[in-house]
Amino acid sequence: MWSEVEVGSNTFRNTDVILRIDDQNVLYVERGVRDSQLLLTARIYGPSGAELGRLRRNAWTRNNDDRLVLTTQPRRLSLRDSTDGRTLFRAEVISRDQIRVSEAYLHTPAGLLLITPEKIELPGNNILSGNIFDRVGGAAIVLSTKSR
C-alpha cells in the first residue's frame, strides 16, 4: 500500500484504491513486490460512457481498437488516447510511499468527467479540490450508478 496518493489536487493517505464504482475497483495503484514499480489497474471510459480499455498491473486485458497507449518506466507511467493524442492519465512515484497523479481526465461509466488535474467532481456538483483525506483505508471515492 502507498501511504499517500495525490490525485485531482487532493491527497489520499493510507489507500491504494482511488475509485470504486458499483463494487468494482475502477482506478487502483499498487507497488511491485520486488522493486516498488508503479502499477496501474484501471477501467478507462470515454465521454460517451463506453469502455475504452482495461489495465491490470500495467498489462492490457482489453484495449478497444488498440486505441490506448501505455508508456511505463519503473517510477512513472502514462496513458494516452491514440485517436487525438490526449494524455488520459500520468503518474509518478515521488518517494517510497508517495504517488502523484499529475494528469488525469477520467470518466465514469455514465460518461461524466470525474477526475481532472485540478479536481474530482462527484455527481451532484460535489467538487473535491485541495483536500487531505487521512486514514481512508478502503477506496478513497465510492460511487454507485444504481438507482435506489
Number of C-alpha atoms within 10 A of each C-alpha: 15 21 16 22 26 22 24 23 21 20 19 27 21 19 22 23 24 21 21 18 17 11 10 12 17 22 20 20 22 18 21 12 7 6 9 15 19 22 23 22 20 20 22 25 22 20 15 12 15 14 18 17 19 21 20 15 18 17 13 16 13 16 16 11 9 13 13 22 16 16 11 18 11 14 17 18 20 20 21 17 17 13 9 8 11 12 17 20 21 20 24 20 20 15 12 11 15 17 26 20 22 17 20 22 20 22 22 24 19 13 15 17 19 18 24 20 19 17 18 23 17 17 13 6 7 9 14 16 16 15 13 14 15 14 12 15 13 14 20 20 16 17 15 12 11 7 4 4
